[in-house]
Amino acid sequence: MRAYKGFNRSKDGTLSCRGFVYEPGKTYKHEGEIELCESGFHACRELWQVWPYYPNNRKTAYYEVECGGEIIESKDGDGKFVCSEITLLKEIDMTDVARFDNADIFSEGFAIVGVEGKLNFINTKGEILSEQWFDNAWWFSEGFAVVKLNRKRNYINTEGKILSEQWFDGACSFSKGFASVKLNGKWNYINTGGKFLSEQWFDCTYCFSEGFAKVELDGKYNFINTEGKLLSELWFDDAYKFFEGFARINLDGKWNYINTEGKMLLEQWFDDAFSFLEGFADVKIDGRWLKINKKGEFVKK
């Protein structure tokens, strides 16, 4: 199988990859099992797919190679594979090859590429994702990537469509179906359909955990669910994300736990408390550390 491979070229012309030295025209066979990114000879189906691993500069040489024996393809769809037998056929003259100034690794089927200070995405077929080139771009996450243009941010999907008509002052990557966006100094969440989660905007937003995300407003904390509803009528002095159905909350210097229905675990509040782990949590009362279960019962350590 014909493919392409990049090499580090030393001052004396020696070609190497992952510490192994190669010579043009020679055939090499790997002894033992091959494993992607671990053992064997690595190459890519297309020349441009090599660039994220070996950038085009004077220290890099690109060769057309013949690969054979056992072959294991990457599951990322980035054209990379490992083989047990390889022959270096001929060096590629990059003078007339259309290329990018930089290329990143693939994420969800796309790689970030740059030309003259602008960025875009390329898929595993070598197709550019968008007619628009951006000032900055980030990796894809859950089918969307953050892009920056004229100091504003938005999201682009894998079909090259911009998510929102509104461009934002800040934007975070998608996680569990939602992403935090900033506009006019306030934060909200946007879903993959381009809709805002809440009519209310917050001073700060955090990642979702077990269906709830911590939000901050005027120095107080609460939780919001995936339907945009606040968990509690109370706002807390401090709060931590949900673990095993409970979140630690602080009010007036004391700690307690709130569940996903907005109910406190106990009427009693603690001097300190840790998150639940495997059904139990450590709490501090009057200088003593005790262990509590999810029913609010104190148990022996």
NORKA-V440208 format. One record per residue. N is the residue number from 1. RES is the residue in one small letter. SS is DSSP state (helix for helix, strand for strand, loop for the rest). PSI is psi in radians with two decimals (NA if undefined). OMEGA is omega in whole degrees, 0 to 359 (none if undefined). Layout:
[[N:RES:SS:PSI:OMEGA] [N:RES:SS:PSI:OMEGA]]
//
This chain:
[[1:m:loop:2.22:178] [2:r:strand:2.42:181] [3:a:strand:-2.96:183] [4:y:strand:2.55:182] [5:k:strand:2.52:177] [6:g:strand:2.65:181] [7:f:strand:2.64:167] [8:n:strand:2.25:180] [9:r:strand:2.07:180] [10:s:loop:3.04:182] [11:k:loop:-0.54:179] [12:d:loop:0.12:177] [13:g:loop:-0.02:180] [14:t:loop:2.38:179] [15:l:strand:2.32:180] [16:s:strand:2.69:176] [17:c:strand:2.14:181] [18:r:loop:0.65:176] [19:g:loop:-0.10:180] [20:f:strand:2.32:183] [21:v:strand:2.33:182] [22:y:strand:2.76:173] [23:e:loop:2.40:179] [24:p:loop:2.44:177] [25:g:loop:-0.23:183] [26:k:loop:2.67:177] [27:t:strand:2.37:181] [28:y:strand:2.43:179] [29:k:strand:2.32:181] [30:h:loop:2.30:177] [31:e:loop:2.24:180] [32:g:loop:-3.02:182] [33:e:loop:2.59:175] [34:i:loop:2.61:180] [35:e:strand:2.30:183] [36:l:loop:2.26:179] [37:c:loop:0.09:182] [38:e:loop:-0.99:185] [39:s:strand:2.54:183] [40:g:loop:-3.02:182] [41:f:strand:2.20:184] [42:h:strand:2.52:178] [43:a:strand:3.07:179] [44:c:strand:2.68:182] [45:r:loop:-0.57:180] [46:e:loop:2.64:183] [47:l:helix:-0.80:184] [48:w:helix:-0.36:178] [49:q:helix:-0.26:179] [50:v:helix:-0.47:190] [51:w:loop:-0.64:177] [52:p:loop:-0.43:181] [53:y:loop:-0.57:180] [54:y:loop:1.64:181] [55:p:loop:2.61:184] [56:n:loop:1.70:175] [57:n:loop:-3.08:185] [58:r:loop:-0.32:181] [59:k:loop:-0.01:183] [60:t:strand:2.43:174] [61:a:strand:2.43:179] [62:y:strand:2.37:181] [63:y:strand:2.53:166] [64:e:strand:2.30:185] [65:v:strand:2.77:174] [66:e:strand:2.15:183] [67:c:strand:2.49:181] [68:g:strand:-2.89:183] [69:g:strand:-2.53:177] [70:e:strand:2.39:181] [71:i:strand:2.30:177] [72:i:strand:2.11:181] [73:e:strand:2.60:173] [74:s:loop:2.47:178] [75:k:loop:-0.07:181] [76:d:loop:-0.13:181] [77:g:loop:0.42:183] [78:d:loop:0.17:177] [79:g:loop:-0.04:182] [80:k:strand:2.55:176] [81:f:strand:2.93:175] [82:v:strand:2.49:181] [83:c:strand:2.91:181] [84:s:strand:-0.13:181] [85:e:strand:2.34:183] [86:i:strand:2.51:177] [87:t:strand:2.28:177] [88:l:strand:1.98:185] [89:l:strand:-1.09:182] [90:k:strand:2.61:177] [91:e:strand:2.55:181] [92:i:loop:2.24:176] [93:d:loop:2.00:185] [94:m:loop:0.02:185] [95:t:loop:-0.78:184] [96:d:loop:0.22:181] [97:v:loop:2.20:175] [98:a:loop:2.26:186] [99:r:loop:2.98:178] [100:f:loop:2.75:177] [101:d:loop:-0.53:177] [102:n:strand:2.70:178] [103:a:strand:2.38:182] [104:d:strand:3.08:178] [105:i:strand:2.85:181] [106:f:strand:2.51:175] [107:s:strand:2.09:182] [108:e:loop:0.67:174] [109:g:loop:0.06:181] [110:f:strand:2.58:176] [111:a:strand:2.52:176] [112:i:strand:2.29:178] [113:v:strand:2.68:183] [114:g:strand:2.50:175] [115:v:strand:2.08:175] [116:e:loop:0.78:174] [117:g:loop:-0.05:178] [118:k:strand:2.66:184] [119:l:strand:2.65:177] [120:n:strand:-2.98:178] [121:f:strand:2.59:176] [122:i:strand:2.44:180] [123:n:strand:-3.10:185] [124:t:loop:-0.09:174] [125:k:loop:-0.01:181] [126:g:loop:0.25:182] [127:e:loop:2.36:177] [128:i:strand:2.37:187] [129:l:loop:-0.76:190] [130:s:loop:2.55:173] [131:e:loop:-0.49:179] [132:q:loop:2.30:174] [133:w:loop:2.54:191] [134:f:strand:2.82:177] [135:d:loop:-0.49:176] [136:n:strand:2.80:180] [137:a:strand:2.65:181] [138:w:strand:2.90:182] [139:w:strand:2.70:175] [140:f:strand:2.49:175] [141:s:strand:2.09:180] [142:e:loop:0.65:175] [143:g:loop:0.05:180] [144:f:strand:2.56:177] [145:a:strand:2.46:176] [146:v:strand:2.33:176] [147:v:strand:2.65:182] [148:k:strand:2.32:179] [149:l:strand:2.19:179] [150:n:loop:0.77:176] [151:r:loop:0.14:177] [152:k:strand:2.74:183] [153:r:strand:2.65:178] [154:n:strand:-2.93:180] [155:y:strand:2.53:175] [156:i:strand:2.44:179] [157:n:strand:-3.12:186] [158:t:loop:-0.07:174] [159:e:loop:0.05:178] [160:g:loop:0.25:181] [161:k:loop:2.43:177] [162:i:strand:2.37:187] [163:l:loop:-0.83:189] [164:s:loop:2.52:173] [165:e:loop:-0.49:178] [166:q:loop:2.24:173] [167:w:loop:2.56:192] [168:f:strand:2.78:176] [169:d:loop:-0.44:178] [170:g:strand:2.63:180] [171:a:strand:2.35:178] [172:c:loop:2.83:181] [173:s:loop:2.70:178] [174:f:loop:2.47:175] [175:s:strand:2.12:179] [176:k:loop:0.65:173] [177:g:loop:-0.05:181] [178:f:strand:2.70:176] [179:a:strand:2.54:178] [180:s:strand:2.33:178] [181:v:strand:2.60:183] [182:k:strand:2.34:179] [183:l:strand:2.19:179] [184:n:loop:0.70:175] [185:g:loop:0.00:180] [186:k:strand:2.75:184] [187:w:strand:2.60:175] [188:n:strand:-3.11:174] [189:y:strand:2.55:174] [190:i:strand:2.48:179] [191:n:strand:-3.14:185] [192:t:loop:-0.13:175] [193:g:loop:0.03:178] [194:g:loop:0.22:181] [195:k:loop:2.51:177] [196:f:strand:2.51:182] [197:l:loop:-0.70:187] [198:s:loop:2.57:172] [199:e:loop:-0.47:179] [200:q:loop:2.42:176] [201:w:loop:2.62:190] [202:f:strand:2.86:177] [203:d:loop:-0.51:179] [204:c:strand:2.57:177] [205:t:strand:2.67:183] [206:y:strand:3.01:184] [207:c:strand:2.66:177] [208:f:strand:2.51:175] [209:s:strand:2.10:180] [210:e:loop:0.66:174] [211:g:loop:0.04:180] [212:f:strand:2.57:177] [213:a:strand:2.47:177] [214:k:strand:2.38:176] [215:v:strand:2.65:182] [216:e:strand:2.39:177] [217:l:strand:2.15:179] [218:d:loop:0.69:176] [219:g:loop:0.08:179] [220:k:strand:2.80:185] [221:y:strand:2.59:175] [222:n:strand:-3.02:177] [223:f:strand:2.56:178] [224:i:strand:2.47:179] [225:n:strand:-3.11:186] [226:t:loop:-0.06:175] [227:e:loop:0.04:177] [228:g:loop:0.25:180] [229:k:loop:2.41:176] [230:l:strand:2.52:185] [231:l:loop:-0.69:189] [232:s:loop:2.59:172] [233:e:loop:-0.46:177] [234:l:loop:2.53:169] [235:w:loop:2.43:191] [236:f:strand:2.78:179] [237:d:loop:-0.46:177] [238:d:strand:2.76:181] [239:a:strand:2.64:177] [240:y:loop:2.80:184] [241:k:loop:2.86:183] [242:f:loop:2.36:171] [243:f:strand:2.19:175] [244:e:loop:0.68:174] [245:g:loop:-0.01:181] [246:f:strand:2.59:175] [247:a:strand:2.45:176] [248:r:strand:2.37:177] [249:i:strand:2.64:183] [250:n:strand:2.35:178] [251:l:strand:2.15:180] [252:d:loop:0.68:175] [253:g:loop:0.01:180] [254:k:strand:2.73:185] [255:w:strand:2.60:174] [256:n:strand:-3.04:178] [257:y:strand:2.48:176] [258:i:strand:2.43:180] [259:n:strand:-3.11:186] [260:t:loop:-0.10:175] [261:e:loop:0.03:178] [262:g:loop:0.26:181] [263:k:loop:2.50:177] [264:m:strand:2.53:180] [265:l:loop:-0.72:181] [266:l:loop:2.71:172] [267:e:loop:-0.49:179] [268:q:loop:2.40:177] [269:w:loop:2.70:189] [270:f:strand:2.77:177] [271:d:loop:-0.51:178] [272:d:strand:2.81:182] [273:a:strand:2.58:176] [274:f:loop:2.82:181] [275:s:loop:2.74:178] [276:f:loop:2.48:177] [277:l:strand:2.06:181] [278:e:loop:0.70:172] [279:g:loop:-0.05:183] [280:f:strand:2.71:178] [281:a:strand:2.60:178] [282:d:strand:2.30:179] [283:v:strand:2.68:183] [284:k:strand:2.21:179] [285:i:strand:2.16:177] [286:d:loop:0.73:176] [287:g:loop:-0.09:180] [288:r:strand:2.43:176] [289:w:strand:2.24:180] [290:l:strand:2.86:179] [291:k:strand:2.41:184] [292:i:strand:2.56:176] [293:n:strand:-3.09:186] [294:k:loop:-0.14:174] [295:k:loop:-0.03:182] [296:g:loop:0.31:181] [297:e:loop:2.41:176] [298:f:strand:2.35:183] [299:v:strand:2.79:178] [300:k:loop:2.55:178] [301:k:loop:NA:none]]
//
